[in-house]
Every structure is written in C-alpha cells, then in structure tokens.
Amino acid sequence: MAAAAAPQEQVGDSDGNLRRVITTPMLIIFVLGDILGAGIYALVGEVAGEVGGAIWTAFLVALTLAFFTAFAYAELVTKYPDAAGAALYVNKALRKPFVTFLVAFTVAASGITSASTAAIAFGGDYLGVFIELPVLGVAIAFILVLALINYRGINESIKVNLGLTAIEIAGLLIIVGIGIAALVTGAGEPSRALEFNPDTSAALAVIGGASLAFFALIGFEDSVNVAEETTNPRRAYPRALFGGLALASVIYLFVAFTATMVVPTQQLADSDGPLLEVVRAGPLAIPPRVFSVFALVAVTNTALINMIMASRLLYGMAKQNIVPSLLGRVGGRKTPVVAIVFTTLVAFALVATGELDTLADTTVLLLLIVFTLVNICALLLRNDQVDHDYFRAPVVFPVLGALSSLLLLTQQEAAIWLRAGILMVAGLVLWGVNRAVSGPLESIEAEKLQD
C-alpha cells in the first residue's frame, strides 16, 4: 500500500465542516502519491519470477483491473463524500454492524501487512548499498522506529505528501531515463519483454504476476479520506482518481519495460532491490547510493502511513465500542498508544514469519476482499437517493470490478489464505471479547471510524 495522508487535525468552517481547500491538480498528485511507493521499488523482481521477461503484461492487467474498481470508488466517494471509505459503503448497503467491523478490520490488517512488506524491503538490497545487516533484524528495528514515530505524533499535510511524492517519482524517472538511454545506445535487450515463464502457460503466468503486481497499485482507495476537503468533489475526485491512475500506469509500464530490457530476468527475480540492479546495469552513471536513498524514502513513507492508518482505525473502532475499549486508550502525547502497541506486535509477528512476496500477496488478498465488497455495494446503492449531484459509473464497471477481484482472489495460494485468516481470527477474538463484555452492537457510525 503506497503513501497516503495520515490522520490529522482538521480545521473546519463555522458550521463544523472540513474546509474544502484541495484543488484538482493537488488531488491528482495526492492520488499518484497514494499509489507510488514501496510496491514498484520492491516487487518488480517478484513479478519477473512469476511472468518471465514480459513483466509489463502483468502490470497492464493489474492496472486494467484497478481501473474497474476505481469507477466504483468514484461513484461512492462523490455520492457519500465522508472520510470513511469502504466501511461506510458497506455500512450503508448492508446495515450489518458485524460485516462493517469485518471490512474495517480487514482494511486495518492490510495496512499492517503492507507496512511489514515494506519493512522487509527496507532491510534488503537498497539498505545493503550502505551496510550489510540481517534482513529480519532490520525489519524488526524498522517497525519499532515506526511505532516510536507513530507514538510521538504525526500531523502530515498535503504539502508534505507532495514532497514525498516528488522524491518517489524522481527515483522512478531515473529508471525511465535509463530505459530511454538503453534504447538509444542499444545497451538493452527489448526482446526479453516478449518472453514468458516457460514453466507455465502465458495466460496463467500473467494472471499470477498481475495478482502480485496489484500490490504496487493499491493505495488509490485511500484518497477517499480527503474527499470532504476537496473543492467540488463531484468533478475533481473522478478526474483526480483516473488521472492519477493513468499517470501511475505510464510510469509503471515504462519502469517494467526498462527493468526487463536492461537486466536479465533471473537476476531481477533473485533481487529484493530490483530497480537497484537496473541502475547498476544501465548505461547512465547513476550512483547506486543516490538511487537507494530514493527507494528507502519511498519504502519508509509507505510503511509509516500504513501503520498510522491501521492504529487509527483500531482506535476509531474502540471508541465506538466495536473492539475492546483498551485499544482506544490515549497516551501522554495524545496518540492511541495501545492501538500502536497492538499493530506493532502484529507487524513483528508478520516480518518474523513471512517473506516479501507472501506478505505482499497477503496485503493484496485482504484488499481484494474489500474491493469485491465495494463493487457490490456500488451496485446495491445505485438506487439510494442523495441530495446532491455525483459521478455515476456505467454499471458494467462495478460488475467487472467485482468479477476481476474474485478472479485474482482465486490465484492466491492456501498459505496466503491461512495467513490472512489468522489475522481475521485475531479480529474476531477482539470482537467476541468485546461483545461478551459489552453486549450486542446495534449500529456503527462508519463515518467516525478514522476520527
């Protein structure tokens, strides 16, 4: 999951509503910043291992499927412009507190698995340019540092997000520049871009790779959290969502093509810092340390924002008596200290027991479940009347979004389902304990989950 804006203290107008100050260009960059992050820096090699040299095909399929679900989000965000996301839509469509809880907890769990994926990526080849340390030890220390920052308090602004996005884009543009130079000088082998994994059919290879490549695209859904602060969201949000996805598509396809053209497929597949291999093998004299800084910034930003999101979601659920109230405890720095400790311990367990690809796949599985429900809810809520104009997606796109999400879910191995299932059991335990103490829960105010 890529960079997103952290929960922040908002300034409202005289009626208590959030100020609408985010313009369409700002929102486009914000969406792009949501998408770009650890995924593309860390997983190009893993996708190469699945697909072969034709890495771009997996990204193209994943991008197409992401666009289907983006139509559902564009309709729902403009119809219900509250900063709550999937939990809000499921709550409105189904009116089942337990299902709303499951969706909210699934989103929180996906944030923890995404941060854990980034933690392992941080401890790999990109850091290895500076110092060689055990990946597990670095990942655990990395998660601990994130927890300390989270506890101290984060008040991210759009300007900070724009700055971090600029750093992430700069690193990817270096890769694009290497690709252009390789084509001009004849230093690359474009023919590799048409080679598929010989151990399976091309179709299965692409679908399997697309499931993994999807990790590099998730994050666009987080932009719902600034819908209330966007000027004219009916027009701005769809333009920004599709514009941001389109820009990410161009960048990702160029990066994927460059990687396979410059570096042999097996070398990419064996590396947990695949774009660093491109820098080393490319015709431009880019210092590996300079590029590694870009990569480490992208990975850190992804991890930090996801841990903040997960802890705030658990805090919001505790405040609404959905999970034990202990998770709603606030420390001396006015941050959700118990929720931070809980999410940190879960992340410790994940990095200790998972590899880069398994944690990425777990993140994708959890969010594909959410995306399936969001697309279904877009269909269920089409006749729900609201008192303002909103973007109305052609019905075919939510249908395709639900079906494509289900298709990618079928590509996940049993071990990934088991890991995701264990996380959800942890959530069910929290729900069950709280219900045993507090009694049945009749309703959930989904709009307040991330307060």
C-alpha positions as CSV (number, residue, x, y, z in Angstrom):
1,M,0.0,0.0,0.0
2,A,1.5,3.4,-1.0
3,A,1.7,6.7,0.6
4,A,-1.4,8.3,2.0
5,A,-2.2,11.2,4.1
6,A,-2.1,10.5,7.8
7,P,-5.0,11.4,10.1
8,Q,-4.6,15.0,11.0
9,E,-6.2,17.7,13.0
10,Q,-8.6,19.4,10.6
11,V,-9.7,23.0,10.5
12,G,-13.4,23.3,10.0
13,D,-15.6,26.1,8.9
14,S,-18.1,27.9,11.2
15,D,-20.6,25.0,10.8
16,G,-18.1,22.3,11.9
17,N,-17.5,21.0,8.3
18,L,-14.0,20.5,6.9
19,R,-12.6,23.2,4.7
20,R,-12.6,22.4,1.0
21,V,-9.1,23.5,0.0
22,I,-7.8,20.7,-2.1
23,T,-7.9,21.5,-5.8
24,T,-8.0,19.0,-8.7
25,P,-4.2,19.3,-9.6
26,M,-3.3,18.8,-5.9
27,L,-5.6,15.8,-5.7
28,I,-4.1,14.2,-8.8
29,I,-0.7,14.4,-7.2
30,F,-2.1,13.1,-4.0
31,V,-3.7,10.1,-5.7
32,L,-0.4,9.5,-7.5
33,G,1.4,9.7,-4.2
34,D,-1.0,7.1,-2.8
35,I,-0.2,4.7,-5.5
36,L,3.6,5.1,-5.9
37,G,5.6,3.7,-3.1
38,A,7.3,0.5,-1.9
39,G,5.5,-1.8,-4.3
40,I,7.1,-0.8,-7.5
41,Y,10.6,-0.5,-5.9
42,A,10.4,-3.9,-4.3
43,L,8.2,-6.2,-6.4
44,V,9.4,-5.9,-10.0
45,G,11.7,-8.8,-9.4
46,E,9.0,-10.9,-7.8
47,V,6.7,-10.3,-10.8
48,A,9.5,-11.3,-13.1
49,G,9.8,-14.6,-11.3
50,E,6.1,-15.2,-12.0
51,V,5.8,-13.9,-15.5
52,G,9.2,-14.0,-17.0
53,G,10.6,-11.1,-19.1
54,A,7.2,-9.8,-20.1
55,I,6.7,-8.0,-16.7
56,W,4.8,-5.2,-18.3
57,T,1.9,-7.6,-19.2
58,A,1.2,-8.3,-15.6
59,F,1.3,-4.6,-14.7
60,L,-1.0,-3.9,-17.6
61,V,-3.6,-6.4,-16.5
62,A,-3.4,-5.2,-12.9
63,L,-3.8,-1.6,-14.0
64,T,-6.9,-2.5,-16.1
65,L,-8.5,-4.3,-13.1
66,A,-7.7,-1.4,-10.8
67,F,-9.5,1.0,-13.2
68,F,-12.6,-1.2,-12.9
69,T,-12.7,-0.8,-9.1
70,A,-11.8,2.9,-9.4
71,F,-15.1,3.5,-11.1
72,A,-17.0,2.1,-8.1
73,Y,-14.9,4.3,-5.8
74,A,-15.5,7.4,-8.0
75,E,-19.3,6.9,-7.7
76,L,-19.3,6.1,-4.0
77,V,-16.9,8.9,-2.9
78,T,-18.8,11.6,-4.8
79,K,-22.1,10.2,-3.5
80,Y,-21.0,9.8,0.1
81,P,-18.1,12.3,0.5
82,D,-17.2,11.3,4.0
83,A,-13.7,10.3,5.2
84,A,-14.5,6.6,6.0
85,G,-14.1,4.7,2.8
86,A,-15.1,1.0,2.4
87,A,-16.6,0.6,5.9
88,L,-19.0,3.5,5.2
89,Y,-20.2,2.0,1.9
90,V,-20.7,-1.5,3.4
91,N,-22.5,0.0,6.4
92,K,-24.9,1.9,4.1
93,A,-25.5,-1.0,1.8
94,L,-25.8,-3.9,4.3
95,R,-26.6,-2.3,7.6
96,K,-24.9,-5.2,9.4
97,P,-22.5,-4.0,12.2
98,F,-20.6,-7.2,12.2
99,V,-19.9,-7.0,8.4
100,T,-18.9,-3.3,8.8
101,F,-16.5,-4.4,11.5
102,L,-15.0,-7.1,9.3
103,V,-14.4,-4.7,6.5
104,A,-12.8,-2.0,8.7
105,F,-10.6,-4.6,10.4
106,T,-9.6,-6.1,7.0
107,V,-8.5,-2.6,5.9
108,A,-6.5,-2.2,9.1
109,A,-4.9,-5.6,8.7
110,S,-4.0,-4.8,5.1
111,G,-2.2,-1.7,6.4
112,I,-0.1,-3.8,8.8
113,T,0.8,-6.4,6.2
114,S,1.7,-3.7,3.7
115,A,4.0,-2.0,6.3
116,S,5.5,-5.4,7.1
117,T,6.2,-5.9,3.4
118,A,7.9,-2.5,3.2
119,A,9.9,-3.4,6.4
120,I,11.4,-6.4,4.7
121,A,12.1,-4.5,1.5
122,F,13.9,-1.8,3.6
123,G,16.2,-4.4,5.1
124,G,17.2,-5.8,1.7
125,D,19.5,-4.7,-1.2
126,Y,18.6,-1.0,-1.0
127,L,20.0,-0.7,2.5
128,G,22.7,-3.2,1.6
129,V,24.3,-0.5,-0.5
130,F,25.3,1.3,2.7
131,I,25.6,-1.5,5.2
132,E,25.0,-5.3,5.3
133,L,22.7,-6.4,8.1
134,P,20.4,-9.3,8.7
135,V,17.1,-8.5,6.9
136,L,14.9,-9.8,9.8
137,G,16.8,-7.7,12.4
138,V,16.5,-4.6,10.3
139,A,12.8,-5.2,9.6
140,I,12.0,-5.5,13.3
141,A,14.1,-2.4,14.2
142,F,12.3,-0.6,11.3
143,I,8.9,-1.5,12.6
144,L,9.9,-0.4,16.1
145,V,11.1,3.0,14.8
146,L,7.8,3.5,13.0
147,A,6.0,2.8,16.3
148,L,8.0,5.4,18.1
149,I,7.3,8.0,15.4
150,N,3.7,7.0,15.4
151,Y,3.6,7.4,19.2
152,R,5.3,10.7,19.2
153,G,2.6,12.1,16.9
154,I,2.2,12.7,13.1
155,N,0.5,15.6,11.6
156,E,1.1,15.1,7.8
157,S,-0.1,17.8,5.5
158,I,-0.8,17.8,1.8
159,K,2.5,19.7,1.2
160,V,4.5,17.0,3.0
161,N,2.8,14.4,0.9
162,L,3.6,16.3,-2.2
163,G,7.2,16.5,-1.2
164,L,7.5,12.7,-0.5
165,T,5.7,12.0,-3.8
166,A,8.2,14.1,-5.7
167,I,11.1,12.0,-4.2
168,E,9.3,8.8,-5.2
169,I,8.6,10.0,-8.7
170,A,12.2,11.2,-9.1
171,G,13.5,7.8,-8.4
172,L,11.2,6.2,-10.9
173,L,12.0,8.8,-13.6
174,I,15.7,7.8,-13.2
175,I,14.7,4.3,-14.2
176,V,12.7,5.7,-17.2
177,G,15.7,7.7,-18.2
178,I,17.9,4.6,-18.1
179,G,15.4,2.9,-20.3
180,I,15.4,5.6,-22.9
181,A,19.2,5.7,-22.8
182,A,19.4,1.9,-23.2
183,L,17.1,2.1,-26.3
184,V,19.2,4.9,-27.9
185,T,22.5,3.3,-27.2
186,G,21.4,-0.3,-27.9
187,A,22.5,-1.3,-24.5
188,G,19.3,-3.2,-23.7
189,E,17.6,-6.3,-25.0
190,P,14.0,-5.3,-25.8
191,S,13.2,-8.8,-27.0
192,R,13.1,-10.0,-23.3
193,A,9.9,-8.1,-22.9
194,L,8.1,-10.8,-25.0
195,E,9.5,-13.8,-23.1
196,F,7.1,-15.6,-20.7
197,N,7.9,-18.1,-17.9
198,P,8.5,-21.4,-19.7
199,D,7.2,-23.4,-16.7
200,T,3.6,-22.4,-17.2
201,S,1.2,-21.1,-19.8
202,A,1.5,-17.4,-20.7
203,A,-2.1,-16.7,-19.5
204,L,-1.6,-18.2,-16.1
205,A,1.8,-16.5,-15.8
206,V,0.3,-13.1,-16.5
207,I,-2.6,-13.6,-14.1
208,G,-0.3,-14.8,-11.4
209,G,2.0,-11.9,-11.9
210,A,-0.9,-9.4,-12.0
211,S,-2.0,-10.6,-8.6
212,L,1.4,-9.7,-7.2
213,A,1.7,-6.5,-9.3
214,F,-1.6,-5.4,-7.8
215,F,0.3,-4.6,-4.6
216,A,2.1,-1.8,-6.4
217,L,-1.3,-0.2,-7.3
218,I,-3.2,-0.3,-4.1
219,G,-3.4,3.0,-2.3
220,F,-5.7,4.9,-4.7
221,E,-8.6,3.9,-2.4
222,D,-7.0,5.9,0.5
223,S,-7.8,9.1,-1.3
224,V,-11.4,8.9,0.0
225,N,-10.0,10.3,3.2
226,V,-9.7,13.8,1.7
227,A,-13.0,13.8,-0.2
228,E,-14.5,16.2,2.4
229,E,-11.7,18.7,1.9
230,T,-11.8,18.7,-1.9
231,T,-13.3,21.6,-3.8
232,N,-16.2,20.4,-6.0
233,P,-15.6,16.7,-5.3
234,R,-18.2,15.7,-7.9
235,R,-15.9,16.9,-10.7
236,A,-12.5,16.9,-9.0
237,Y,-12.4,13.4,-7.5
238,P,-13.1,11.3,-10.6
239,R,-10.7,13.4,-12.7
240,A,-8.0,13.1,-10.0
241,L,-8.6,9.4,-9.4
242,F,-8.5,8.4,-13.1
243,G,-5.8,11.0,-13.8
244,G,-3.6,9.7,-11.0
245,L,-4.1,6.1,-12.1
246,A,-3.3,7.0,-15.7
247,L,0.0,8.7,-14.7
248,A,0.9,5.7,-12.5
249,S,0.1,3.4,-15.4
250,V,2.5,5.2,-17.7
251,I,5.3,5.3,-15.1
252,Y,4.9,1.7,-14.1
253,L,4.8,0.3,-17.7
254,F,7.9,2.3,-18.6
255,V,9.7,1.0,-15.4
256,A,8.6,-2.6,-16.0
257,F,9.8,-2.5,-19.6
258,T,13.1,-0.8,-18.7
259,A,13.8,-3.4,-15.9
260,T,13.3,-6.4,-18.2
261,M,15.2,-4.7,-21.1
262,V,18.3,-3.8,-19.0
263,V,18.6,-6.7,-16.5
264,P,18.3,-10.5,-17.2
265,T,15.0,-11.9,-15.9
266,Q,16.6,-14.3,-13.4
267,Q,18.8,-11.6,-11.9
268,L,15.7,-9.4,-11.4
269,A,13.8,-12.3,-9.8
270,D,16.7,-13.1,-7.4
271,S,16.9,-9.5,-6.1
272,D,14.8,-7.7,-3.4
273,G,16.1,-4.4,-4.7
274,P,15.4,-5.0,-8.4
275,L,15.5,-1.4,-9.5
276,L,18.9,-1.1,-8.0
277,E,20.0,-3.8,-10.4
278,V,18.7,-1.6,-13.3
279,V,20.7,1.4,-12.0
280,R,23.9,-0.8,-11.8
281,A,23.5,-2.3,-15.3
282,G,22.1,0.7,-17.1
283,P,24.1,3.0,-19.4
284,L,23.7,6.1,-17.2
285,A,26.2,6.8,-14.4
286,I,23.8,7.0,-11.5
287,P,25.4,6.3,-8.2
288,P,23.7,3.3,-6.6
289,R,23.7,5.1,-3.2
290,V,21.8,8.1,-4.6
291,F,19.1,5.8,-6.1
292,S,18.9,3.7,-2.9
293,V,18.1,6.9,-0.9
294,F,15.0,7.4,-3.2
295,A,14.0,3.8,-2.7
296,L,14.4,3.9,1.0
297,V,12.3,7.1,1.3
298,A,9.5,5.5,-0.8
299,V,9.6,2.3,1.3
300,T,9.6,4.2,4.6
301,N,6.8,6.5,3.6
302,T,4.6,3.6,2.6
303,A,5.2,1.8,5.9
304,L,4.8,4.7,8.2
305,I,1.5,5.9,6.7
306,N,0.1,2.4,6.7
307,M,0.9,1.9,10.4
308,I,-0.6,5.2,11.2
309,M,-3.8,4.3,9.3
310,A,-4.1,0.9,11.0
311,S,-3.6,2.2,14.5
312,R,-6.2,5.0,13.9
313,L,-8.7,2.5,12.5
314,L,-8.4,0.3,15.6
315,Y,-8.6,3.4,17.8
316,G,-11.8,4.5,16.0
317,M,-13.3,1.1,16.4
318,A,-12.5,1.1,20.1
319,K,-14.1,4.5,20.6
320,Q,-17.3,3.1,19.1
321,N,-17.3,0.1,21.3
322,I,-16.6,-2.2,18.3
323,V,-13.5,-3.7,19.8
324,P,-12.2,-3.6,23.4
325,S,-12.1,-0.1,24.8
326,L,-8.4,-0.7,25.8
327,L,-7.5,-0.1,22.2
328,G,-8.9,3.4,22.5
329,R,-6.5,4.4,25.3
330,V,-4.6,7.6,24.5
331,G,-1.1,8.2,25.8
332,G,0.6,11.3,27.1
333,R,1.3,12.6,23.6
334,K,-2.4,12.2,22.7
335,T,-1.8,9.3,20.4
336,P,-3.5,5.9,20.5
337,V,-0.7,4.1,22.4
338,V,-2.4,0.8,22.9
339,A,-3.5,0.5,19.3
340,I,0.0,1.4,18.3
341,V,1.5,-1.3,20.5
342,F,-1.0,-3.9,19.2
343,T,-0.3,-3.1,15.5
344,T,3.4,-3.1,16.2
345,L,3.3,-6.6,17.8
346,V,1.3,-7.9,14.8
347,A,3.8,-6.5,12.4
348,F,6.6,-8.1,14.4
349,A,4.9,-11.5,14.0
350,L,4.4,-10.9,10.3
351,V,8.0,-10.0,9.4
352,A,9.3,-12.9,11.6
353,T,7.2,-15.4,9.7
354,G,6.8,-14.1,6.2
355,E,8.8,-13.3,3.1
356,L,8.5,-10.3,0.8
357,D,6.2,-12.0,-1.7
358,T,4.0,-13.7,0.8
359,L,3.3,-10.5,2.8
360,A,2.6,-8.6,-0.4
361,D,0.2,-11.3,-1.5
362,T,-1.5,-11.2,1.9
363,T,-2.0,-7.5,1.6
364,V,-3.4,-7.9,-1.9
365,L,-5.8,-10.7,-0.8
366,L,-7.2,-8.6,2.1
367,L,-7.7,-5.6,-0.1
368,L,-9.2,-7.7,-2.9
369,I,-11.9,-8.8,-0.5
370,V,-12.6,-5.2,0.3
371,F,-12.6,-4.2,-3.4
372,T,-15.1,-7.1,-4.1
373,L,-17.4,-5.7,-1.4
374,V,-17.0,-2.1,-2.5
375,N,-18.0,-3.0,-6.1
376,I,-21.0,-5.0,-4.9
377,C,-22.0,-2.1,-2.6
378,A,-21.8,0.3,-5.6
379,L,-24.4,-1.9,-7.3
380,L,-26.6,-2.2,-4.2
381,L,-26.6,1.5,-3.6
382,R,-27.3,2.7,-7.1
383,N,-30.9,3.5,-6.3
384,D,-30.1,5.2,-3.0
385,Q,-31.1,8.9,-3.3
386,V,-28.9,11.7,-2.1
387,D,-29.5,15.5,-2.2
388,H,-26.5,16.4,-4.5
389,D,-25.1,15.5,-7.9
390,Y,-22.5,12.8,-8.1
391,F,-20.5,10.8,-10.6
392,R,-22.4,7.8,-11.9
393,A,-20.3,4.9,-13.1
394,P,-21.6,2.7,-16.0
395,V,-22.9,-0.4,-14.3
396,V,-20.6,-2.6,-16.3
397,F,-17.5,-1.4,-14.4
398,P,-18.6,-2.3,-10.8
399,V,-19.6,-5.7,-12.2
400,L,-16.2,-6.2,-13.9
401,G,-14.5,-4.8,-10.8
402,A,-16.2,-7.5,-8.5
403,L,-15.5,-10.3,-11.0
404,S,-11.9,-9.3,-11.6
405,S,-11.3,-9.1,-7.8
406,L,-12.7,-12.5,-7.4
407,L,-10.6,-13.8,-10.2
408,L,-7.4,-12.5,-8.6
409,L,-8.5,-14.0,-5.2
410,T,-8.5,-17.4,-6.9
411,Q,-4.8,-17.0,-7.7
412,Q,-3.8,-16.8,-4.0
413,E,-2.2,-19.9,-2.5
414,A,-3.6,-21.7,0.5
415,A,-0.7,-20.4,2.7
416,I,-1.7,-16.8,1.9
417,W,-5.3,-17.5,2.8
418,L,-4.2,-19.1,6.0
419,R,-2.1,-16.1,6.9
420,A,-4.9,-13.7,6.1
421,G,-7.3,-16.0,8.0
422,I,-5.2,-15.9,11.2
423,L,-5.3,-12.1,11.1
424,M,-9.0,-12.1,10.7
425,V,-9.3,-14.6,13.6
426,A,-7.4,-12.1,15.7
427,G,-10.1,-9.5,14.8
428,L,-12.9,-11.9,15.6
429,V,-11.4,-12.5,19.0
430,L,-11.4,-8.8,19.7
431,W,-15.0,-8.6,18.5
432,G,-16.1,-11.6,20.6
433,V,-14.4,-10.4,23.8
434,N,-15.9,-7.0,23.5
435,R,-19.4,-8.4,22.8
436,A,-19.1,-10.7,25.8
437,V,-18.3,-7.7,28.0
438,S,-20.5,-5.0,26.4
439,G,-23.4,-6.9,24.8
440,P,-24.8,-6.7,21.3
441,L,-23.9,-3.8,19.0
442,E,-26.9,-2.4,17.2
443,S,-25.2,0.1,14.9
444,I,-21.9,1.5,13.8
445,E,-21.2,5.1,12.8
446,A,-18.8,4.2,9.9
447,E,-18.1,7.9,9.2
448,K,-16.3,8.1,12.6
449,L,-14.0,5.1,12.3
450,Q,-10.9,7.1,11.4
451,D,-11.5,10.1,13.6
